[in-house]
Amino acid sequence: MSRAKQIRNRHRRRTPPGASPGTLTVAPESVQPQIQVFTYSAERFVETRHAALTDLATPVPDPAVRWINVDGLGDIPTLQHIGRTFGLHPLALEDTVNLHQRPKVEAYDGYLFIVLRMPVSMPLEPGTPSDRLETEQVTMALGRDFVLTFQERPGDSFDPVRHRLRSTGGQIRQRGPDYLVYALIDAAIDAFFPILETYGEQVEELEDDVVAQPGNRQIARIHELKRNLLTARRTLWPLRDMVNALLREDSPLIDRQTLIYLRDCHDHAIQLIDMIETYREICSGLIDLHLSSVSNRMNEVMKVLTIIATIFIPLTFIAGVYGMNFDPEAGPLAMPELGWRHGYPVILLVMALIAVGLLIWFWFKGWIGGDRK
């Protein structure tokens, strides 16, 4: 199965048309859920790597915050149990398992429901064909004392946030769940920076290759790079709008101090979009540059062949004239040179002088060896 078909199958809508709102339908290849729970405050920190569903109903001691991270969406009863435990609306759970959602923010009774996307694959080093950029849907529920996150599969960009939670004295341990949501969104957005930096290095290398050695390999790399940039653009444009919606959301769940940090996320998203647009324009220019380079190389080849053919035109004429089978004894004008003792070397010398003369003239005109003017 091709990579494009795998991506299409993973993101296609599986809920039957006309199904009841809140119907949950997951892909057969979905990963079984693994639950990780972080309960923290300024003084205490508890981490449960493989939490049971019964652990989720334990009350959170005030003023602690609980982060429940679910990796995998392959078990509907587990998702429904989590939804009942935290009072999630059936439509929110439906958006969680439908992986084609755009980043967005929706306000429900007692919590905010957030959808975003983050990268899950890194590009290869410059000098090699680009790896296919893939993104993963992440859904969040921000409550009064909890943050609930759902991911398609294990592996994410949130390890720096986990490290900060495990470290004592960090600001994240002293703030509420809204600050944790900011930290997760910021980690998802910042994960694009190293990817785009690598794409920038690939663009620079492609610029040199297209000029020096234009070929089909460069065209394939340019199209692969443009496809990855398009994937990043489709992720970051709505992600920027989602952060902007959080900034405008007048919700008691988001502290005013957290809005300052969310504005920084918004700025980062704008920076990434600017980088993407710049690289996309350069890639479009590289295609034109590739076509120009191929055309120039073809013109150079045709110029060399034309020069060679031009040199041999008079030589061929002379050889053709003396290749005619006239008898010199038939008359004084019947090619008397054929009976001359030094006729053959003289004709060769004349042909050589003509070839050298033409080369000198071409050089003087700047047609070979560079422009003399």
Secondary structure, 3 states (H helix, E strand, C coil): CCHHHHHHHHHCCCCCCCCCCCCCCCCCCCCCCEEEEEEECCCCEEEECCCCHHHHHCCCCCCCEEEEEEECCCCHHHHHHHHHHHCCCHHHHHHHHCCCCCCEEEEECCEEEEEEEEECCCCCCCCCCCCCCCEEEEEEEECCCEEEEEECCCCCCCHHHHHHHHCCCCHHHHCCHHHHHHHHHHHHHHCHHHHHHHHHHHHHHHHHHHHHCCCHHHHHHHHHHHHHHHHHHHHHHHHHHHHHHHHHCCCCCCCHHHHHHHHHHHHHHHHHHHHHHHHHHHHHHHHHHHHHHHHHHHHHHHHHHHHHHHHHHHHHHHHHHCCCCCCHHHCCCCCHHHHCCCHHHHHHHHHHHHHHHHHHHHHHHCCCCCCCC
